[in-house]
Amino acid sequence: MADRLDCLVVGAGAVGLAVARELARKGREVVVAERAEVIGGESSSRNSEVIHAGIYYPRGSLKARLCVAGKALLYEYCAAHQVAHRRCGKIIVATSESQLETLRGYCASALANGAGALEWLDGEAVRELEPAVAALAGVHSPSTGIIDSHDFMQSLLGELESSGGALALNAEVTRIERDGDRLRVAAEGYELDAGWVVNSAGLEAPNIARMLTPNAPAAYYARGRYYAYSGPSPFRRLVYPVAEPGGLGVHVTLDLGGQARFGPDVCWIDRIDYGFDDSQREAFIEAIRHYYPALDESRLHPGYTGIRPKITAPGAPAADFRIDGPAKHGVPGLVNLLGIESPGLTASLAIAQAVAAIVEGQPRI
Ligand SMILES: Cc1cc2nc3c(=O)[nH]c(=O)nc-3n(C[C@H](O)[C@H](O)[C@H](O)COP(=O)(O)OP(=O)(O)OC[C@H]3O[C@@H](n4cnc5c(N)ncnc54)[C@H](O)[C@@H]3O)c2cc1C
């Protein structure tokens, strides 16, 4: 790694790589420091791989704005760079009278957020679209899709490198200190001096932020399990229940080969641990049976887990994304990306533009 550098991005997940690519394309000298020996080994490869429409988030929030903007950028990017994806659509279903109000709320928030109108479906219309699903009513989101997140990250890395940027693997950032208007960074035995540091370290981002900004929020972790569903998929689209505290509910997602998986549930944990705990299998099955009564348990197999990078404690309202630049925390050259949970994959290219605007001295958010 160079001793003196323009921009250092900490973390090579989808967001860090998107930020680094954007900065490199603007002519900045950029290095991404990643502690693992591969890119994207954490949240960016342990998620639902859904391109979200922008339905759930409060109007005007960063999540709403960056999801809607990011979705458009992502579809454009995938088409231009041959990244595997499919605009398969999704339905969100209500299985009790009390959930109908929530569905109506989604219709209103989708319109308010610019996510595109949702189509209201009665129970019969739900069955016409997805015969395996039992529901009182549903809404259809045609702009929701799926993406191969590995393909996307490899593409971003290729673009970064062809714009002159570089990736350093096995390079854990262990210390950042202020040095006048610049930042001194220690990573695996190297010391370097950076004009800008973009902290895109996902689950570790709050801990890194607190090296320089002690008032940064604490990190909380909400783990979710995914089960693979073997055999042919009973669904053609993504199927979601109404959202639950901490997550979007145990839903059906499809990979690009058409294989179905269910997840993720919500289990708050104290430390980063991707272990798969199969002991709560019954609760998981029950959640699915609400909308898919014909579930065949013998086809359900433990898959993988992902951990949501939360910045609010269990029970507290969900936090918005935080893109904290010098105007927010007062440390020149530092941008902290905090709480970049779902829809962070969808929003990654829009987050990258927002960070680049801060670095260019023209913040837009
Ligand atoms: C269960 C789950 C489901 C989700 N589903 C969706 C979805 O369907 N659609 C969607 O849009 N979003 C989804 N998300 C959100 C999305 O996955 C994340 O917002 C996105 O992947 C975040 O990317 P990132 O680059 O910020 O973080 P990460 O992918 O976590 O990358 C952070 C990187 O930083 C590295 N790192 C950490 N500490 C250091 C250090 N000290 N030095 C160097 N490197 C370091 C890590 O090794 C890691 O590679 C989901 C998230 C979860 C957990």
The ligand as a Gaussian input file, in Angstrom:
#p B3LYP/6-31G(d) Opt

LIG

0 1
 C      -30.008000     -11.084000       6.304000
 C      -29.846000      -9.924000       5.373000
 C      -30.661000      -9.812000       4.245000
 C      -30.522000      -8.724000       3.378000
 N      -31.255000      -8.690000       2.226000
 C      -31.083000      -7.660000       1.363000
 C      -31.775000      -7.632000       0.120000
 O      -32.468000      -8.581000      -0.250000
 N      -31.619000      -6.534000      -0.665000
 C      -30.845000      -5.484000      -0.303000
 O      -30.801000      -4.480000      -1.029000
 N      -30.126000      -5.511000       0.846000
 C      -30.203000      -6.585000       1.659000
 N      -29.469000      -6.638000       2.801000
 C      -28.552000      -5.555000       3.094000
 C      -27.247000      -5.689000       2.308000
 O      -26.796000      -7.026000       2.301000
 C      -26.212000      -4.775000       2.953000
 O      -26.749000      -3.495000       3.121000
 C      -24.952000      -4.645000       2.106000
 O      -24.494000      -5.913000       1.712000
 C      -23.924000      -3.924000       2.923000
 O      -22.728000      -3.902000       2.203000
 P      -21.450000      -3.297000       2.910000
 O      -20.400000      -3.239000       1.866000
 O      -21.827000      -2.049000       3.626000
 O      -21.097000      -4.323000       4.082000
 P      -20.436000      -5.776000       4.069000
 O      -20.863000      -6.578000       2.924000
 O      -20.650000      -6.347000       5.428000
 O      -18.903000      -5.472000       3.880000
 C      -18.114000      -4.928000       4.916000
 C      -16.700000      -5.418000       4.689000
 O      -15.852000      -4.748000       5.621000
 C      -14.848000      -5.656000       5.997000
 N      -14.237000      -5.168000       7.240000
 C      -14.793000      -5.111000       8.471000
 N      -13.931000      -4.585000       9.358000
 C      -12.806000      -4.283000       8.664000
 C      -11.559000      -3.704000       9.025000
 N      -11.286000      -3.314000      10.286000
 N      -10.611000      -3.530000       8.055000
 C      -10.854000      -3.918000       6.775000
 N      -12.022000      -4.475000       6.382000
 C      -12.993000      -4.643000       7.305000
 C      -15.601000      -6.967000       6.146000
 O      -14.717000      -8.075000       6.091000
 C      -16.551000      -6.898000       4.973000
 O      -16.038000      -7.542000       3.822000
 C      -29.577000      -7.723000       3.664000
 C      -28.740000      -7.842000       4.781000
 C      -28.850000      -8.942000       5.619000
 C      -27.921000      -9.089000       6.780000

